[in-house]
């Protein structure tokens, strides 16, 4: 005689999941996207959904486009700039010398 629970190995709510319980799925289309490294990814979209121009590559993270021959360029990473680098972009060395001389004159009490 077998002892135990009759529903062993199942969980609450378990049962066959069919189209009748879930409803009909929307018609789908798989669109190919290629990144600059040559990786192809094929996400699926509903037929009536608007397909984006670019898609992030799941392998390398670069943007991927639908044209295999000319994929989007990878993003350029700008090097970290210090505050002094930004100041030097806005001011010339002569401007810096003049500002420094003015600040030193104020500290010395000449102005």
Backbone as a ProteinNet text record, in pm:
[ID]
protein_1_A
[PRIMARY]
XXXXXXXXXXXXXXXXXXXXXXXXXXXXXXXXXXXXXXXXXXXXXXXXXXXXXXXXXXXXXXXXXXXXXXXXXXXXXXXXXXXXXXXXXXXXXXXXXXXXXXXXXXXXXXX
[TERTIARY]
85.3	0	89.4	57.8	134.9	84.6	180.4	139.5	189.7	131.3	177.6	69	112.5	20.4	-5.6	-124.4	-162	-108.9	-76	-28.2	120.8	193.1	337.1	402.6	497.1	570.4	503.4	396.2	332.2	320.9	282.5	268.8	130.6	96.8	-33.6	-39.5	-141.5	-157.8	-92.8	-26	38.7	-66.3	-39	-131.4	-91.6	-160.6	-125.9	-158.7	-59.8	-82.3	-97.8	-210.2	-234.9	-279.5	-303.7	-350	-482.4	-563.2	-693.3	-677	-575.9	-556.8	-477.4	-380.6	-295.1	-353.5	-433.5	-481.3	-389.8	-428.7	-348.7	-232.2	-117.3	-0.5	-3.5	51.6	53.7	150.3	120.3	214	345.8	455.8	589.1	672.1	771.5	870.5	1007.8	1103.8	1241.3	1319.9	1381.1	1457.2	1604.4	1691	1834.9	1900.3	1988	2068.7	2215.1	2306.2	2449.6	2525.3	2624.1	2708.7	2838.8	2925.4	3050.8	3149	3126.3	3210.9	3162.6	3054.1	3000.8	2905.9	2867.9	2772.3	2632.3	2555.4	2416.1	2324.5	2222.8	2120.5	1985.4	1891	1760	1648.7	1620.5	1505.8	1375.7	1271.8	1142.6	1053.6	979.4	887.6	750.5	648	513.7	505.4	424.1	415.5	371.8	288.4	239.6	325.5	435.7	523	620.6	662.3	761	900.2	975.4	1108.3	1208.9	1294	1390.4	1502.2	1568.4	1678	1800.4	1826.5	1942.3	1897	1981	1955.3	2089.3	2095.7	2221.5	2258.9	2383.1	2432.8	2446.1	2386.4	2396.9	2535.8	2619.3	2752.3	2856.4	2855.6	2960.6	2905.7	2774.7	2715.8	2719.1	2780.9	2784.9	2648.1	2617.9	2491.3	2494.2	2380.9	2368.3	2259	2280	2182.9	2134.8	2035.4	1977	2056.8	2148.9	2229.9	2358.5	2374.2	2490	2619.4	2613	2733.4	2782.8	2695.7	2739.5	2673	2723.4	2666.2	2704.4	2634.1	2667.3	2806.7	2871.3	3003.9	2993.6	3095.6	3092.3	3104.2	3049.9	3056.4	3200.1	3231.4	3365	3365.7	3463.4	3475.2	3573.7	3526.2	3610.1	3693.8	3821.4	3903	3859.1	3885.7	3849.5	3931.7	3864.7	3933.6	3930.1	4040.7	4046.4	3987.6	3968.2	3918.2	4016.5	4144.9	4246.6	4240	4209.6	4198.5	4082.9	3970.8	3857.9	3892.8	3963.3	4003.1	4096	4187.6	4282	4213	4098.9	4022.8	3961.9	3923.6	3857.1	3952.9	4069	4160	4297.1	4363.2	4500.5	4597	4723.5	4823.8	4838.6	4824.8	4835.9	4721.2	4598.9	4484.7	4507.2	4561.5	4589.5	4691.9	4797.1	4898.6	4837.1	4749.8	4687.1	4595.9	4517.4	4427	4507.6	4615.7	4700.7	4764.6	4814.6	4876.7	4774.9	4651.5	4545.6	4512.4	4502.6	4471.5	4583.4	4708.6	4820.4	4825.3	4790.8	4789.1	4681.6	4566.6	4460	4504.8	4573.8	4620.9	4724.4	4808.9	4913.9	4859.7	4735	4674.8	4711.2	4757.6	4796.1	4674.8	4567.6	4448.1	4342.2
-116.9	0	122.5	213.6	337.4	435.7	490.4	588.9	725.4	829.2	963.3	1045.4	1154.2	1250.7	1218.9	1236.7	1206	1309.2	1427	1530.7	1554.6	1449.9	1460.1	1502	1592.9	1636.5	1748.4	1800.8	1912.9	2029.4	2140.1	2258.4	2317.7	2410.9	2474.5	2551.5	2531.5	2600.6	2528.7	2415.6	2342.6	2272.7	2264.9	2196.6	2228.2	2171.6	2197.6	2342.2	2409.9	2547.5	2543.6	2571.8	2570.5	2706.7	2716.1	2841.5	2886.7	2791	2826.6	2907.4	2876.5	2948	3077.1	3077.4	3194.8	3294.1	3248.6	3333.7	3316.6	3371.2	3357	3453.6	3406.5	3494.5	3578	3696.9	3787.2	3733.9	3753.7	3709.7	3785.8	3715	3770.6	3767.1	3855.6	3859	3871.3	3791.2	3798.5	3887.1	3991.8	4089.1	4072.7	4067.7	4053	4189.2	4198.7	4317.9	4273.6	4354.4	4325.3	4441.8	4409.2	4511.9	4521.6	4615.1	4635	4520.1	4434.9	4317	4196.6	4211.4	4102.6	4010.7	4043.8	3960.9	3985.5	3878	3889.3	3855.8	3936.2	3908	3918.9	3834.2	3830.4	3840	3960.6	3973.9	3959.7	3918.4	3905.4	4022	4070.8	4182.5	4142.7	4200.6	4180.8	4245	4185.9	4236.6	4381.8	4424.5	4561.8	4657.4	4608.5	4693.8	4768.8	4886.4	4964.9	4910.6	4871.9	4814	4928.2	4926.7	5035.4	5028.4	5141.7	5147.4	5072.9	5082.5	5015.2	4928.8	4830.5	4737	4709.2	4701.8	4674.5	4527.6	4503	4366.4	4301.5	4184.1	4120.6	4062.6	4046.1	3987.8	4093.2	4207.8	4307.3	4440.9	4463.9	4587.4	4701.4	4681.7	4786.5	4799.4	4915.3	4927	4841.6	4782.7	4697.9	4754.6	4746.1	4795.1	4682.8	4712.7	4610.7	4588.1	4677.7	4662.7	4589.1	4467.6	4385.3	4446.1	4510.9	4564.5	4694	4769.2	4893.5	4907.4	4833.1	4845	4978.3	5021.5	5147.8	5142.5	5257.2	5266.5	5247.1	5185.7	5172.4	5309.9	5325.6	5456.9	5492.6	5618.2	5665.7	5697.9	5645.4	5673.8	5788.1	5893.7	6009.9	5983.3	6016	5996.2	6092.6	6054	6137.2	6264.8	6377.3	6506	6562.2	6619.7	6684.6	6824.3	6887.7	7024.9	7116.6	7092.7	7174.8	7160.3	7042.4	7023.2	7104.4	7109.2	7190.4	7339.5	7383	7523.4	7558.5	7470.4	7497.2	7501.8	7434.9	7445.5	7584.7	7645.8	7776.5	7893.3	7877.5	7990.1	7958	8063.1	8047.5	8063.5	8033.8	8048.3	8193.9	8287.6	8430.2	8473.6	8423.5	8455.2	8401	8280.7	8220.4	8300.5	8347.1	8428.7	8557.9	8622.8	8747.9	8725.3	8617.3	8587.7	8556.4	8480.8	8448.1	8573.6	8663.2	8787.6	8872.9	8878.7	8956.6	8896.3	8762	8697.3	8717	8709.9	8731	8875.9	8968.8	9110	9133.7	9068.3	9081.4	9024.5	8910.8	8850.5	8936.3	9002.4	9086	9221.5	9249.5	9375.1	9491.2	9462.9	9570.1	9627.9	9556.3	9607.3	9645.8
0	0	0	-86.2	-95.9	7.1	79.1	178.2	135.2	183.3	151.6	86.1	34	-23.3	-170	-212.8	-350.3	-448.7	-398.7	-490.6	-474.1	-441.3	-422.1	-554.9	-545.1	-662.8	-739.4	-687.5	-755.3	-658.5	-708.4	-624.4	-645.2	-562.1	-572.3	-704	-776.6	-903.3	-1020.1	-993.2	-1100.8	-1185	-1308.6	-1398.2	-1540.5	-1632.4	-1771.6	-1808.8	-1864.7	-1909.5	-2060.3	-2106.7	-2250.2	-2297.6	-2424.8	-2483.5	-2422.6	-2377.4	-2321.1	-2193.4	-2112.3	-1986.8	-2005.1	-2093.9	-2113.4	-2211.7	-2300.8	-2407.9	-2528.1	-2637.8	-2759.8	-2755.2	-2798.7	-2801.5	-2929.9	-2919.7	-3034.8	-3139.9	-3266	-3370.4	-3357	-3371.1	-3347	-3473.8	-3477.2	-3585.2	-3521.6	-3567.3	-3517.7	-3612.3	-3557.5	-3635.1	-3599.4	-3700.8	-3678	-3662.8	-3563.3	-3539.3	-3533	-3590.3	-3588.4	-3526.4	-3442.2	-3381.7	-3460.5	-3423.3	-3495.8	-3475.2	-3374.7	-3354.1	-3434.2	-3509.2	-3591.1	-3518.4	-3395.8	-3321.6	-3375.7	-3386.6	-3430.9	-3314.5	-3297	-3197.4	-3265.5	-3225.1	-3288.6	-3185	-3134.7	-3044.8	-3123.4	-3055.2	-3122.2	-3081.5	-3177.6	-3158	-3208	-3148.4	-3199.7	-3338	-3424.7	-3562.2	-3568	-3474.7	-3478.2	-3395.5	-3336.3	-3255.3	-3345.1	-3299.6	-3372.6	-3337.8	-3440	-3419.9	-3406.1	-3300.8	-3282.5	-3388	-3410.6	-3507.3	-3455.9	-3325.7	-3267.5	-3150.4	-3119.4	-3010.4	-2945.4	-2814.2	-2746	-2762.9	-2803.1	-2820.9	-2683.4	-2661.7	-2530.1	-2502.4	-2605.5	-2584.1	-2548.5	-2620	-2595.2	-2546.1	-2557.2	-2508.6	-2608.5	-2726.2	-2827.7	-2894	-2951.6	-3023.9	-3150.7	-3184	-3301.8	-3390.9	-3521.8	-3618.7	-3708.2	-3791.4	-3876.8	-4004.9	-4039.2	-4159.7	-4124	-4175.7	-4141.1	-4195.3	-4311.8	-4375.8	-4312.2	-4250.1	-4184.7	-4047.7	-3949	-3814	-3751.2	-3647.6	-3581.7	-3519.2	-3516.1	-3455.3	-3305.2	-3243.6	-3097.6	-3032.9	-2913.6	-2847.9	-2812.3	-2829.9	-2793.3	-2645.7	-2577.2	-2434.7	-2417	-2358.5	-2332.7	-2208.4	-2212.7	-2092.7	-1982.4	-1860.2	-1745.9	-1748.7	-1732.2	-1728.8	-1588.4	-1547.8	-1417.4	-1429.3	-1316.6	-1315.7	-1388.3	-1368	-1432.8	-1585.6	-1635.4	-1780.1	-1837.5	-1765.1	-1811.2	-1807.5	-1704.7	-1695.8	-1811.1	-1843.3	-1952.2	-2088.1	-2102	-2226.3	-2241.2	-2129.3	-2134.4	-2131.2	-2071.1	-2051.3	-2108.9	-2157.9	-2206.2	-2088.8	-2112.9	-2006.5	-1963.8	-2060.1	-2027.9	-1937.1	-1965	-1878.9	-1738.4	-1729.7	-1599.1	-1520.7	-1589.5	-1522.5	-1469.5	-1548.9	-1507	-1386.1	-1387.2	-1275.6	-1150	-1164.5	-1050.7	-992.2	-1078.3	-1030.5	-954.8	-1005.4	-939.9	-803.9	-797	-669.9	-568.2	-611.5	-520.1	-471	-558.8	-520	-413.2	-425.5	-326.2	-191.2	-196.3	-71.7	-3.3	-79	-23.1	23.9	-12.7	28.7	-60.9	-180.9	-272.6	-343.6	-345.6	-415.3	-313.9
[MASK]
+++++++++++++++++++++++++++++++++++++++++++++++++++++++++++++++++++++++++++++++++++++++++++++++++++++++++++++++

